[in-house]
Amino acid sequence: MTANRQFRLIARPTQRASAANFSFAESPVPAPSAGDALVRVRYLSLDPTNRIWMSDMDQYMPPVELGAVMRGVGIGEIVASNTDKYAVGDIVTGLLGWQDYCLVSETGGVSVLPKGLPISLPVMLNVLGGTGLTAYFGLIDLAKPKAGETLIVSAASGAVGSVVGQIGKSLGLRVIGITGGPEKCRHIVQDLGFDAAVDYRAADWQAQLVAATPDGIDINFENAGGEIMEAVMGRMNLFGRMSLCGMISGYNTGEKMAFDYSPMLMRRLTVRGFIITDFADRFMEGIGALAGMLLAGKIKSNETIAEGLENVPAALNRLFDGDKLGKLMLKVS
Ligand code: NAP
């Protein structure tokens, strides 16, 4: 291919993102100068945080500037190199952007993935990528789970949530997942081994939550925010812990929660927000542990793979519609 197709952010979305928020244009494929290498993007991770980065809400990295290539995590292959750091054929991961090709510098931040593992690129991007690591450190380091405790996780059939629940089961916890629709509830219980599921799209979801947590909740791994988070907080046990990982219910609208803090006081809860980059210096430790669990069959990996770079903005909305199972990604080449 001689052209590099790129999505550039041209207008910040105020609700759902769409193709109208981007330009999609071709430019020549760049040649790497001294110290650089060229990456052919193979898969893009589609993440709720893409939507955060498009906005100018208070966030953990600078928002994507108007006119810039849309930021996105991906996996790609080095196809030309002018540095000893990367060899042609190396598989790398990092912020490759919504484009066909990405120039990376020897001083920049893409990581070379280990060769020879019997693990496909989609699974690398999923369980061994940022979302798997989020599940691992957010649960093990921050919530400090103990066998026999009750763990609840929202967005439970998704990339982070499905791994949280499966790690929880491998540690001997009772695990309840909150997910949308009967088929996803069946999936997390029957295929992934959760103890119970709550269908947040059902009219009686609050009654389902009460029925699934007769002994209360010791750990909440929060991915949803909004009324789900509020209802779960009301079921927490004394000295419960909460890993506050995400609040996807507010990302498209920017809506803030009007929150009742009294359960935090009365039940002496520990609430810990985190961003996975907080653990950057321990990623290899996490990848090793997750690879061990994956290869031992303790974690099953599920991916939904959209196709075609031109479809990224529409595909991203499948995260907010729940129109996918497991990790959502897009195959570029
Ligand atoms: P995901 O769970 O694979 O996909 C998003 C899921 O969110 C959807 O499948 C849907 O679940 C659920 N959802 C969407 N809108 C919702 C709403 N209004 N109420 C309740 N649930 C809703 O995505 P992910 O990448 O694993 O991310 C999950 C969460 O983790 C997000 O909040 C994300 O921001 C956060 N996260 C945080 C970090 C960090 O460093 N702190 C890193 C990665 C991800 P159903 O399919 O069940 O309908």
Residues whose N, C-alpha, C, O or C-beta is under 5 A from the ligand:
A	BS01	NAP	L46 D47 P48 T49 T131 T134 A155 G158 A159 V160 G161 I178 T179 G180 N223 A224 C245 G246 M247 I248 S249 F274 I275 I276 L319 F320 G322 K324 G326 K327 L328
